Amino acid sequence: MDQNENIRNLQILEQNMHNLMMQKQAFQMELAETNAALREVQNSTDDVYKIISQLMIKVRREEVKKELEEKKKLFDLRINAIEKQEQEFEKKADSLRQDVFKTTKK
C-alpha cells in the first residue's frame, strides 16, 4: 500500500472507532438507567408500574425484574462486543500508523 492509501485507511478506521465509542456510550447510559430501575424494583415489595407508549400499567414486580435483568445482559453483551471491536481497530490503527511513519522517514 502507498502512504496516501494508508492515511485514508487510518482516517476511516479512526472514524469507525469514534462511531463505536459513541455507540458504547449510548449503551452504557442505557445500562446505567436499567441498573437504576432494577435497584428500584428490587427494593420494592409491591407490584410496580411500567410505562408503555402513553399508558402506565401495573405489572408484577418479578416480571419487570426479569425483563430488566435480560435487558442488562443484552447491554453487557453489546458493550463487550464493542470493546472487542475497539481493540481490533486499535491494533489495525497502530499498524497503519507505523506504516505511515516508516514511509515518511524514508
Contacts in CASP RR format, 6 or more apart in sequence:
PFRMAT RR
TARGET T0000
AUTHOR 0000-0000-0000
METHOD contacts of the structure
MODEL  1
MDQNENIRNLQILEQNMHNLMMQKQAFQMELAETNAALREVQNSTDDVYK
IISQLMIKVRREEVKKELEEKKKLFDLRINAIEKQEQEFEKKADSLRQDV
FKTTKK
1 9 0 8 1.000
1 99 0 8 1.000
2 103 0 8 1.000
3 100 0 8 1.000
3 103 0 8 1.000
3 104 0 8 1.000
6 96 0 8 1.000
6 99 0 8 1.000
6 100 0 8 1.000
6 103 0 8 1.000
7 100 0 8 1.000
9 96 0 8 1.000
10 93 0 8 1.000
10 96 0 8 1.000
10 97 0 8 1.000
10 100 0 8 1.000
13 89 0 8 1.000
13 92 0 8 1.000
13 93 0 8 1.000
13 96 0 8 1.000
14 93 0 8 1.000
16 89 0 8 1.000
17 86 0 8 1.000
17 89 0 8 1.000
17 90 0 8 1.000
17 93 0 8 1.000
20 82 0 8 1.000
20 85 0 8 1.000
20 86 0 8 1.000
20 89 0 8 1.000
21 86 0 8 1.000
23 82 0 8 1.000
24 79 0 8 1.000
24 82 0 8 1.000
24 83 0 8 1.000
24 86 0 8 1.000
27 75 0 8 1.000
27 78 0 8 1.000
27 79 0 8 1.000
27 82 0 8 1.000
28 75 0 8 1.000
28 79 0 8 1.000
30 75 0 8 1.000
31 72 0 8 1.000
31 75 0 8 1.000
31 76 0 8 1.000
31 79 0 8 1.000
34 68 0 8 1.000
34 71 0 8 1.000
34 72 0 8 1.000
34 75 0 8 1.000
35 72 0 8 1.000
37 68 0 8 1.000
38 65 0 8 1.000
38 68 0 8 1.000
38 69 0 8 1.000
38 72 0 8 1.000
40 48 0 8 1.000
41 48 0 8 1.000
41 61 0 8 1.000
41 64 0 8 1.000
41 65 0 8 1.000
41 68 0 8 1.000
42 65 0 8 1.000
44 61 0 8 1.000
45 61 0 8 1.000
46 61 0 8 1.000
47 58 0 8 1.000
47 59 0 8 1.000
47 60 0 8 1.000
47 61 0 8 1.000
48 58 0 8 1.000
48 59 0 8 1.000
48 61 0 8 1.000
48 64 0 8 1.000
49 56 0 8 1.000
49 57 0 8 1.000
49 58 0 8 1.000
49 59 0 8 1.000
50 56 0 8 1.000
50 57 0 8 1.000
50 59 0 8 1.000
50 64 0 8 1.000
END
